[in-house]
């Protein structure tokens, strides 16, 4: 769903030129090649989201940089370390993407960066979420750039209602997705009811509930947790007690079912980010080191199709809050000693 179909040809032409410019810069840490893994369609030298971030950065005027560019470790008085902040509804900077603050070419670049970090099969669903939650692509979203794109450390952060997404080219060590991320959707109203009609992410919850249906009575007692934690509480607790059923307690077919859930969770993101998330999970012992919890206190409709659930391990948190609409918080690293705001 291209939100500006009449501009699609011009945008492709522009991005072809942008890719040529970007190719003269440093592709983040030399890690990226080929456009297929990034969902890009630029002609000529491969344009990755990271090279496009550099092209965007280079195109910004001094006054623009003063508003949206920051030092790597910039500390905000009211938000702390701004680069790693994650929230369910916020703008990291004031200018929205489609405002007059940006030129048309810059707006096209930002959209191309977004499309590059999301798997192409999910573009339409994200654009649906943007329309429902912010009135459309770019209308309620803002961005920030930390560090110097093309150097050893930089990060592009895109925020808005139900959205915190990152592009860092693996310059943020030890963490997946460049740091904690957030996605969500209120499809028709703030309270979607039992069936969550039209919610683009509800299928993830249905997949997890499919695993719950595979559990026997004893296993369900282990998996059911009576009180949902604060949804934003996604710091690692490697030395603490993690509620839920240990995945190591699951039978082979149940683990295979959970493996499919994990694949569905990471499916919306580009290949390189999916691979990085799985590598972080492997470093902490794999799927069998995780716990699966279904929270019974906020069951919309009382149907035992659990709206709130969490998959958690030493340095892995994927928290799905489905009631009254979907909020999903993600924090993954390869080491439990990596702090949320590291």
PyMOL commands that set and color helices and strands:
alter all, ss='L'
color gray80, all
select helices_A, chain A and resi 5-23+28-30+36-38+49-59+62-68+82-84+104-117+120-134+202-214+217-223+247-249+252-266+271-283+287-289+300-302
alter helices_A, ss='H'
color red, helices_A
select strands_A, chain A and resi 69-70+75-76+80-81+142-147+154-160+163-167+181-185+224-225+245-246+291-295+308-313+316-321+326-332
alter strands_A, ss='S'
color yellow, strands_A
deselect
rebuild
show_as cartoon
